[in-house]
Amino acid sequence: MPRLIRLDQTGHTTLAEWSVDDRAAFDGAVVAFREELDRGYFGIASLSAGRAEQVTELPLDAPMVILRRPIAGG
């Protein structure tokens, strides 16, 4: 089951879970994903073969999408 997870200073929080067949759950996950992007988080989707990619749209079939803040520094 795909999951949307936010990483922050307290650890991680699961914001949404959905299945490919449950459009209502996915639509709710899209709303949560967009809200977190608006708050400044980056979305990172896990892909096949241990790869990950930054995303601006929530992929329906990614096993996990992690939301994280940009790395601070100069």
C-alpha positions as CSV (number, residue, x, y, z in Angstrom):
1,M,0.0,0.0,0.0
2,P,1.5,3.3,-1.0
3,R,2.2,5.8,1.8
4,L,2.8,9.5,2.1
5,I,5.2,10.3,4.9
6,R,6.4,13.6,6.3
7,L,9.9,13.8,8.0
8,D,10.5,16.5,10.5
9,Q,12.3,17.2,13.7
10,T,10.0,14.9,15.6
11,G,10.6,11.9,13.3
12,H,8.1,10.8,10.7
13,T,4.4,10.9,10.4
14,T,2.2,9.0,7.9
15,L,-0.1,11.5,6.3
16,A,-1.9,9.2,3.9
17,E,-2.2,5.6,2.6
18,W,-4.0,4.5,-0.5
19,S,-4.3,1.7,-3.0
20,V,-4.3,2.0,-6.8
21,D,-8.0,1.0,-6.8
22,D,-9.1,3.5,-4.1
23,R,-9.5,6.8,-5.9
24,A,-11.0,8.6,-2.9
25,A,-8.0,7.8,-0.7
26,F,-5.6,8.8,-3.4
27,D,-7.4,12.1,-3.9
28,G,-7.1,12.8,-0.2
29,A,-3.4,12.0,-0.4
30,V,-3.0,14.5,-3.2
31,V,-4.6,17.2,-1.1
32,A,-2.2,16.4,1.8
33,F,0.8,16.3,-0.6
34,R,0.0,19.7,-2.1
35,E,-0.6,21.3,1.4
36,E,2.9,20.1,2.4
37,L,4.5,21.4,-0.8
38,D,2.9,24.8,-0.1
39,R,4.4,24.7,3.4
40,G,7.9,24.3,1.8
41,Y,8.4,20.6,1.9
42,F,10.0,18.6,-1.0
43,G,8.4,15.4,-2.3
44,I,10.7,12.4,-2.9
45,A,9.2,9.3,-4.5
46,S,10.8,5.9,-4.1
47,L,11.2,4.2,-7.5
48,S,12.3,0.7,-8.6
49,A,15.9,-0.6,-8.0
50,G,16.4,1.6,-4.9
51,R,16.2,4.9,-6.8
52,A,14.3,8.0,-5.7
53,E,13.3,11.1,-7.5
54,Q,12.0,14.6,-6.5
55,V,8.3,14.9,-7.6
56,T,5.9,17.8,-7.7
57,E,2.9,15.6,-8.4
58,L,1.9,12.6,-6.3
59,P,2.5,9.4,-8.2
60,L,-0.4,6.9,-7.9
61,D,1.8,3.8,-7.9
62,A,5.0,4.9,-6.0
63,P,5.4,2.6,-2.9
64,M,6.4,5.6,-0.7
65,V,6.6,9.3,-1.1
66,I,8.6,11.2,1.6
67,L,8.1,14.9,2.3
68,R,11.1,16.7,3.7
69,R,12.4,20.2,4.3
70,P,15.2,21.6,2.1
71,I,18.7,21.2,3.7
72,A,19.8,24.4,5.3
73,G,23.2,25.8,4.8
74,G,25.3,27.9,2.5
